[in-house]
C-alpha cells in the first residue's frame, strides 16, 4: 500500500520545523549582574549561573579589624534545568 507522498512531505516539514525550534530554544541569553561579575546564561530549557559576587562578610571584617581571613569573592556555578530554572532566584 503506497502512502500519500503529500502526507510524507508534510510530516518531514513538520519535523524540520520542530527540530529548528528546539535548536533556537537551546541558544542561551547572557546577562551580567552588577554584584561583582556574576554571569547568567538562560535559555528556554536551562539556566547556568556562574557566581562571582563580592563577599559582604569580607568587607565588614575588613572595616572592623583592618584585615580579613575570608575570601573576597563568593564563587561557584549552579545549573538549573527545565522547569525548575523559572523558579531559581
C-alpha positions in Angstrom: 0.0 0.0 0.0 1.5 3.3 -1.1 1.4 6.2 1.3 0.3 9.6 0.0 3.6 11.5 -0.9 2.0 14.7 0.1 1.4 13.5 3.7 5.0 12.3 3.9 6.2 15.7 2.7 4.1 17.5 5.4 5.5 15.2 8.1 9.1 16.0 7.0 8.4 19.7 7.0 6.8 19.5 10.5 9.7 17.5 11.9 12.2 20.0 10.4 10.3 23.0 11.9 10.2 21.3 15.3 13.9 20.5 15.3 14.6 24.1 14.2 12.5 25.5 17.1 14.3 23.2 19.5 17.7 24.4 18.4 16.6 28.0 18.6 15.3 27.5 22.2 18.6 26.0 23.2 20.5 29.2 22.4 21.3 31.0 25.7 21.0 34.7 26.5 23.9 36.0 28.6 23.3 38.5 31.4 25.9 40.0 33.7 24.7 41.1 37.2 26.2 44.2 39.0 27.2 42.3 42.1 30.8 41.7 41.2 30.6 40.0 37.9 28.0 37.1 38.2 27.1 35.8 34.7 23.7 34.2 34.0 23.2 32.1 30.8 19.5 31.3 30.3 17.6 29.6 27.6 14.1 28.1 27.4 15.3 24.7 28.8 18.1 25.5 31.2 19.8 28.2 33.3 23.5 28.4 34.3 24.6 30.8 37.0 28.4 31.5 37.3 28.7 33.3 40.5 31.4 35.9 41.2 29.9 38.2 43.9 31.6 40.4 46.5 31.5 38.7 49.9 29.8 41.1 52.3 31.5 39.4 55.3 34.9 40.3 53.9 34.0 44.0 53.6 32.6 44.0 57.2 35.5 42.2 58.7 37.9 44.5 56.8 36.3 47.6 58.2 36.2 46.3 61.8 39.7 44.8 62.0 41.6 46.2 59.1 42.2 42.7 57.7 40.1 39.7 56.8 40.7 35.9 56.7 37.6 35.5 54.5 37.6 35.2 50.7 37.0 38.5 48.9 34.6 37.0 46.3 31.9 34.3 46.5 32.3 32.0 43.5 30.5 28.9 42.2 28.4 27.5 39.4 24.7 26.5 39.6 22.9 24.6 36.9 19.1 24.5 36.7 17.1 22.5 34.2 13.5 22.8 32.9 11.1 23.5 34.6 12.9 24.4 37.8 15.0 27.2 36.3 12.0 29.5 36.2 11.8 29.5 40.0 15.5 29.8 40.7 16.5 33.2 42.1 
